């Protein structure tokens, strides 16, 4: 009798499961988005392929199980329960990611997924129908597709960035845009000179001969003394070197290195102003500061990179106790020629006690990774005028507004890679444009650290050595 009861129970369960498949397969999702998938999309309910669907769960979709559903649409072979249905067509809490960047809109009409694509997806019943962000074939485009159930704001399963470095203390060596389309060697191979006075410094920088100039001690100016830098120079501070009240004008030149210097109290323009198509500049292991007691308009910026300048790397620097830190492209109207220029890499820099511009940029292509932003009172990174900022494994702590595409009434820019960052006790981002998938054209995985390690690595490694 007991054996017969078990047989009846197994038969009943099998009948119920078959009924569910038949019932689901007979439905269709029409253009109003209120029904299910076509009958040819039988759901695979094999328990071994079922993915977790509880709130907070996440997973990686197997590209081997992707099947074309016509046009730009693809289905997965795995099943994810708790999707939309006819009674509740927007109940699914699934978020879908492509290389860590969130896709959407969700709850899309299936014909729109097939015909329009561009990241649209639908989680209906236990099936996911989706399209790639650029309508490529997700089986062959080399990207990773993951999902999160619930209110998570980031994708915890797959970072958008390459694998992180196995060496947490990579603080030496130039990389990034200063080594793209050429190289930055500064005064390598030229004469070496040590200077201790402003006059000697100006003389050493006044020609295009390759030269390494060592700064010893403190050199002071009147606050806005311009020092014109010619090409092929390395300006390197010896231990304790300070440049106070000086501003370096890097105009229309190339192949310049600033390293191991402390800059203080520069008025009007910037400690380092890169302008007029200057290119291949490296600023490394320096310290920039003024104070915030004189108001916004008194002190100059820390660094400005403007007027079609290009191929700049800013690495391992400290920026602190100022209002306006780094500006990339200073204007919008009348400066459209900046578009296609302003390729800048900023990595392992430490901003703290700064009001805003870490950096602010227009038009350019700026790559930021492993920077530490602490106690910012305005916005940290702003992008405008169609520019794109790619972030990889940034760390924001106690920042009022980490990322914004809306600065005053200026036209917006774009962000890429924002889900790889950590936002610790921060206010919300203000991103009003679609996320970009842009990545720089150089390899940076050997220099990239995980986001959680950034505060320790950067606070200990940034600034003059």
Buried (B, 14 or more C-beta within 10 A) or exposed (E): EEEEEEEEEEEEEEEEEEEBEEEBBEBEBEEEBEBBBBEEBEBBBEEEEBBEBEEEBBBBBEBEBBEEBEBBBBBBBBBBBBBBBEEEBEEBBBBBBBBBBBBBEBBBBBBBBBBBBBBBBBBBBBBBBBBBBEBBEBBEBEBBBBBBBEEBEBBEBBBBBBEBBEEEEBBEEBBBBBBBEEEBBBBBEBEEBBBBEBEBBBEBBEEEEBBBBBBBEEBBBEBBBBBEBBBBBBBBBBEEBBBBBBBBBBBBBBBBBBBBBBBBBBBBBBBBBBBBBBBBBBBBBBBBBBBBEEEEEBBBBBBBBBBBBBBBBBBBBBBBBBBBBBBBBBEBEEBEEBBEBBBBBBBBBBBBBBBBBBBBBBBBBBBBBBBBBBEBBBBBBBBBBBBBBBBBBBBBBBBBBBBBBBBEEBBBBBBBBBBBBBBBEBBEBBBEBBBBBBBBEEEBEBBBBBBEBBBEBBBEBBBBE
